[in-house]
């Protein structure tokens, strides 16, 4: 794992990728401690050991030089979200049925992420596969969220396990092209059902009681993490500070709230690899991001963070600002 972390020390590495790899290895290290703990039941120790080996292998593969940078970033995010659920798996208070679902989901998801670094199929089928893989990881994010009730965790785990099993089968080199085509159609249907359950499970929570600035920063950071950099650059091109335009943006990293509720401080890496930050007005920033990630993609892309986006939209709606479809399709 030390070797994996060292691979992201290069200054050209995207901040999101570096953070994702570091957080994943921390989650794996904590799991190693649980494996060494004599209080951990033998069967669970065996499962955790198997998972750590598989996830480490997947992380080495997805963090490798092969494949497009944006695809690699997506796979790293999937692995990061997957490893974050390990504390739920090893928690002795986790219900056995839920733990069983989670173990299967983690194994299937990491298998699919590792085998599909170059895509199991070409064209639209590959994009559909990637979208389903990202949505699968969003389910894990929602299940891991402390605000998700146990009953909702269980319902979401059941449908996500079906999706992860399909992802594994599709990415299996032994699956024939004809069978893969049939499975891809089934994956589309199951992913749609999973996204509906994601919204239902996440929405049983109360929206975060936080300021506009905090909600907008959390929402924006989640979109920066999950959306492709090329899409973000296109969406935010007209909002860039003048001093960023010469070099151009390589990676939008995260957003931080300011003392006022009008702007966010945006951290970015420019194409010359300079790390910088600058103020962005909340209203035009959020309305552009809402066009990039409409409501039907919100929970499947952002997981539990989608609630902060809805909270941001609710605040702005009070001021007469419509934020894409974030509220109109949420039943507001």
C-alpha positions as CSV (number, residue, x, y, z in Angstrom):
1,X,0.0,0.0,0.0
2,X,3.0,2.3,0.6
3,X,4.0,1.7,-3.0
4,X,0.5,2.6,-4.2
5,X,0.5,5.9,-2.3
6,X,3.9,6.8,-3.6
7,X,2.6,6.6,-7.2
8,X,0.4,9.6,-6.6
9,X,3.1,11.9,-5.2
10,X,3.9,13.1,-8.7
11,X,3.0,16.8,-8.9
12,X,1.1,16.1,-12.1
13,X,-1.3,13.8,-10.3
14,X,-4.8,15.2,-10.1
15,X,-5.6,16.3,-6.5
16,X,-8.9,14.2,-6.6
17,X,-7.0,11.1,-7.6
18,X,-4.3,11.6,-4.9
19,X,-7.0,12.1,-2.2
20,X,-8.9,9.1,-3.4
21,X,-5.9,6.8,-3.3
22,X,-4.8,8.1,0.1
23,X,-8.3,7.6,1.6
24,X,-8.6,4.1,0.1
25,X,-5.3,3.0,1.6
26,X,-6.3,4.4,5.0
27,X,-9.5,2.4,4.9
28,X,-7.6,-0.7,4.0
29,X,-5.0,-0.1,6.8
30,X,-7.8,0.2,9.3
31,X,-9.3,-3.1,8.0
32,X,-5.9,-4.7,8.4
33,X,-6.0,-3.7,12.1
34,X,-9.4,-5.4,12.4
35,X,-8.0,-8.5,10.8
36,X,-5.2,-8.6,13.4
37,X,-7.7,-8.0,16.3
38,X,-8.3,-11.4,18.1
39,X,-11.9,-10.2,18.8
40,X,-12.7,-10.3,15.1
41,X,-14.7,-13.6,14.4
42,X,-12.7,-16.0,12.2
43,X,-15.2,-16.1,9.4
44,X,-15.3,-12.3,9.2
45,X,-11.5,-12.2,9.4
46,X,-11.3,-14.5,6.3
47,X,-13.7,-12.3,4.4
48,X,-11.9,-9.1,5.3
49,X,-8.6,-10.7,4.3
50,X,-10.0,-11.7,0.9
51,X,-11.5,-8.2,0.4
52,X,-8.2,-6.4,1.3
53,X,-6.3,-8.5,-1.2
54,X,-8.8,-8.0,-4.0
55,X,-9.2,-4.2,-3.3
56,X,-5.5,-3.7,-3.2
57,X,-5.1,-5.4,-6.5
58,X,-7.9,-3.4,-8.0
59,X,-6.4,-0.1,-6.7
60,X,-3.0,-1.0,-8.2
61,X,-4.7,-1.6,-11.6
62,X,-7.0,1.4,-11.7
63,X,-4.2,3.7,-10.4
64,X,-1.9,2.5,-13.2
65,X,-0.9,4.5,-16.3
66,X,-3.2,2.7,-18.7
67,X,-6.5,4.2,-19.8
68,X,-7.8,7.7,-20.1
69,X,-7.2,10.0,-17.2
70,X,-10.9,10.7,-16.7
71,X,-11.8,7.1,-16.7
72,X,-9.0,6.4,-14.2
73,X,-10.4,9.1,-11.9
74,X,-13.8,7.5,-12.0
75,X,-12.4,4.1,-11.1
76,X,-10.4,5.6,-8.2
77,X,-13.6,7.2,-6.9
78,X,-15.4,3.9,-7.1
79,X,-12.7,2.1,-5.1
80,X,-12.6,4.9,-2.6
81,X,-16.3,4.7,-2.0
82,X,-16.1,0.9,-1.8
83,X,-13.4,0.9,0.8
84,X,-15.3,3.4,2.9
85,X,-17.9,0.8,3.5
86,X,-15.4,-1.6,5.1
87,X,-16.1,-0.1,8.6
88,X,-19.8,-1.0,8.1
89,X,-18.8,-4.6,7.2
90,X,-16.5,-5.1,10.2
91,X,-18.9,-3.3,12.7
92,X,-20.2,-6.0,15.1
93,X,-23.6,-4.1,15.2
94,X,-24.2,-4.5,11.5
95,X,-27.0,-6.9,10.8
96,X,-25.8,-10.2,9.3
97,X,-27.9,-10.0,6.2
98,X,-26.7,-6.5,5.4
99,X,-23.1,-7.5,6.0
100,X,-23.5,-10.4,3.6
101,X,-24.9,-8.1,0.9
102,X,-22.1,-5.6,1.5
103,X,-19.4,-8.2,1.2
104,X,-20.8,-9.4,-2.1
105,X,-21.1,-5.9,-3.4
106,X,-17.6,-4.9,-2.5
107,X,-16.1,-8.0,-4.1
108,X,-18.2,-7.7,-7.3
109,X,-17.6,-3.9,-7.6
110,X,-13.8,-4.1,-7.2
111,X,-13.7,-7.1,-9.6
112,X,-15.6,-5.1,-12.2
113,X,-13.5,-2.0,-11.7
114,X,-10.2,-3.9,-12.0
115,X,-11.3,-5.9,-15.1
116,X,-12.9,-3.0,-16.9
117,X,-10.0,-0.5,-16.8
118,X,-10.0,-0.5,-20.6
119,X,-13.8,-1.1,-20.8
120,X,-15.6,-4.4,-21.2
121,X,-17.3,-3.1,-24.4
122,X,-17.0,-0.3,-26.8
123,X,-19.0,2.9,-27.5
124,X,-22.3,3.4,-25.7
125,X,-22.2,0.1,-24.0
126,X,-18.9,1.0,-22.3
127,X,-20.4,4.3,-21.2
128,X,-23.5,2.6,-19.8
129,X,-21.2,0.2,-17.9
130,X,-19.2,3.0,-16.4
131,X,-22.3,4.9,-15.4
132,X,-23.7,1.8,-13.7
133,X,-20.4,1.2,-11.9
134,X,-20.4,4.8,-10.6
135,X,-24.1,4.5,-9.5
136,X,-23.2,1.2,-7.7
137,X,-20.6,3.1,-5.7
138,X,-23.1,5.8,-4.9
139,X,-25.4,3.2,-3.3
140,X,-22.5,2.2,-1.1
141,X,-22.0,5.8,-0.1
142,X,-25.7,6.1,0.9
143,X,-25.6,2.8,2.8
144,X,-22.5,4.0,4.6
145,X,-24.1,7.3,5.6
146,X,-25.0,7.3,9.3
147,X,-28.3,9.0,8.5
148,X,-29.6,6.1,6.4
149,X,-32.0,3.9,8.5
150,X,-31.2,0.2,8.7
151,X,-34.4,-0.8,6.8
152,X,-33.4,1.5,3.9
153,X,-29.8,0.2,4.0
154,X,-31.2,-3.3,3.5
155,X,-33.5,-2.4,0.6
156,X,-30.8,-0.5,-1.2
157,X,-28.3,-3.3,-0.5
158,X,-30.6,-5.9,-2.1
159,X,-31.0,-4.1,-5.5
160,X,-27.3,-2.9,-5.5
161,X,-26.2,-6.5,-5.0
162,X,-28.1,-7.4,-8.2
163,X,-26.4,-4.6,-10.1
164,X,-22.9,-5.4,-8.8
165,X,-23.4,-9.1,-9.8
166,X,-24.3,-8.0,-13.4
167,X,-21.3,-5.7,-13.5
168,X,-19.0,-8.6,-12.4
169,X,-20.5,-10.9,-15.0
170,X,-20.3,-8.4,-17.8
171,X,-16.6,-7.6,-17.0
172,X,-15.7,-11.3,-16.8
173,X,-13.4,-12.2,-19.8
174,X,-15.2,-15.5,-20.0
175,X,-18.6,-14.0,-20.8
176,X,-19.5,-14.3,-24.5
177,X,-20.4,-11.2,-26.5
178,X,-24.0,-12.4,-27.0
179,X,-24.5,-13.1,-23.3
180,X,-22.8,-9.7,-22.5
181,X,-25.3,-7.9,-24.7
182,X,-28.3,-9.6,-22.9
183,X,-26.8,-8.8,-19.5
184,X,-26.2,-5.2,-20.5
185,X,-29.9,-4.7,-21.2
186,X,-30.7,-6.2,-17.8
187,X,-28.1,-3.9,-16.2
188,X,-29.9,-0.9,-17.6
189,X,-33.2,-1.9,-16.0
190,X,-31.6,-2.8,-12.6
191,X,-29.6,0.4,-12.5
192,X,-32.7,2.4,-13.1
193,X,-34.5,0.7,-10.2
194,X,-31.4,1.1,-8.0
195,X,-31.3,4.9,-8.7
196,X,-35.0,5.1,-7.6
197,X,-34.2,3.2,-4.4
198,X,-31.1,5.5,-3.8
199,X,-33.3,8.6,-3.8
200,X,-35.9,6.9,-1.6
201,X,-33.3,5.6,0.9
202,X,-31.4,8.9,1.0
203,X,-34.5,11.0,1.2
204,X,-35.7,9.3,4.4
205,X,-33.1,11.5,6.1
206,X,-33.7,15.1,6.8
207,X,-31.8,17.5,4.6
208,X,-28.7,18.8,6.3
209,X,-29.4,21.8,8.5
210,X,-26.5,23.9,7.3
211,X,-25.9,27.4,5.8
212,X,-26.2,28.1,2.1
213,X,-22.5,28.4,1.8
214,X,-21.8,25.1,3.6
215,X,-24.4,23.2,1.6
216,X,-23.3,24.7,-1.7
217,X,-19.6,23.9,-0.9
218,X,-20.4,20.3,0.0
219,X,-22.6,19.9,-3.1
220,X,-20.0,21.5,-5.4
221,X,-17.1,19.4,-4.1
222,X,-19.2,16.2,-4.7
223,X,-19.8,17.2,-8.3
224,X,-16.1,18.1,-8.8
225,X,-15.3,14.6,-7.5
226,X,-17.7,12.6,-9.7
227,X,-18.0,14.6,-13.0
228,X,-15.4,14.5,-15.7
229,X,-12.9,17.3,-15.8
230,X,-13.7,18.0,-19.5
231,X,-17.4,18.4,-18.8
232,X,-16.6,20.7,-15.8
233,X,-14.3,22.9,-17.8
234,X,-16.9,23.3,-20.5
235,X,-19.7,24.0,-18.0
236,X,-17.7,26.6,-16.0
237,X,-15.7,28.1,-18.8
238,X,-17.5,31.5,-18.6
239,X,-17.1,31.7,-14.8
240,X,-13.3,31.3,-14.6
241,X,-11.3,34.1,-13.0
242,X,-9.4,36.1,-15.6
243,X,-6.0,34.9,-14.2
244,X,-7.0,31.2,-14.8
245,X,-7.9,31.7,-18.4
246,X,-4.4,31.9,-19.8
247,X,-3.3,28.5,-18.5
248,X,-6.7,26.8,-18.3
249,X,-8.0,24.4,-15.7
250,X,-6.7,20.8,-15.4
251,X,-8.7,19.8,-12.3
252,X,-11.4,21.4,-10.3
253,X,-10.6,20.0,-6.9
254,X,-13.0,21.2,-4.1
255,X,-15.1,24.1,-2.9
256,X,-14.9,25.8,0.5
257,X,-17.4,28.2,2.0
258,X,-16.5,31.8,2.5
259,X,-17.6,34.2,5.3
260,X,-20.4,35.4,3.0
261,X,-23.2,33.4,1.5
262,X,-22.6,34.8,-2.0
263,X,-19.4,33.1,-3.0
264,X,-17.4,29.9,-2.7
265,X,-13.6,29.6,-2.7
266,X,-12.8,27.1,-5.5
267,X,-9.6,25.1,-5.4
268,X,-8.2,24.0,-8.7
269,X,-5.1,22.7,-10.5
270,X,-4.2,24.6,-13.6
271,X,-2.7,23.0,-16.7
272,X,0.8,24.1,-15.7
273,X,0.2,22.1,-12.5
274,X,0.0,25.2,-10.4
275,X,-2.4,24.8,-7.5
276,X,-4.6,27.9,-7.0
277,X,-7.9,29.1,-5.6
278,X,-10.4,31.8,-6.4
279,X,-13.9,33.1,-5.6
280,X,-16.9,32.0,-7.6
281,X,-20.4,33.4,-7.2
282,X,-22.7,30.7,-5.8
283,X,-25.8,31.4,-8.0
284,X,-24.2,31.1,-11.5
285,X,-21.9,28.3,-10.3
286,X,-24.8,26.2,-8.9
287,X,-27.1,26.8,-11.8
288,X,-24.4,25.7,-14.3
289,X,-23.6,22.6,-12.2
290,X,-27.4,21.7,-12.1
291,X,-27.4,21.7,-15.9
292,X,-24.4,19.4,-15.9
293,X,-25.9,17.0,-13.3
294,X,-29.7,17.1,-13.6
295,X,-31.9,15.6,-11.0
296,X,-32.2,12.2,-12.7
297,X,-28.4,11.8,-12.3
298,X,-28.0,13.4,-8.9
299,X,-28.2,10.5,-6.5
300,X,-26.6,8.0,-8.9
301,X,-23.6,10.3,-9.3
302,X,-23.2,11.9,-5.9
303,X,-24.7,9.5,-3.4
304,X,-25.7,11.0,-0.1
305,X,-24.1,14.3,-1.1
306,X,-27.1,14.9,-3.4
307,X,-29.1,16.0,-0.3
308,X,-26.8,19.0,0.1
309,X,-27.5,19.9,-3.6
310,X,-31.2,19.7,-2.9
311,X,-30.7,21.9,0.2
312,X,-28.8,24.4,-1.8
313,X,-31.5,24.5,-4.4
314,X,-34.1,25.0,-1.7
315,X,-32.2,28.0,-0.3
316,X,-31.9,29.6,-3.7
317,X,-35.5,28.8,-4.5
318,X,-36.5,31.0,-1.6
319,X,-34.8,33.9,-3.4
320,X,-36.6,33.1,-6.6
321,X,-33.7,31.3,-8.3
322,X,-34.6,28.0,-10.1
323,X,-31.8,25.5,-9.9
324,X,-32.3,23.3,-12.9
325,X,-34.5,20.2,-12.1
326,X,-33.1,19.6,-8.6
327,X,-36.3,20.6,-6.9
328,X,-39.0,20.4,-9.6
329,X,-38.4,16.6,-10.0
330,X,-37.9,16.2,-6.3
331,X,-41.5,17.0,-5.7
332,X,-41.0,20.5,-4.4
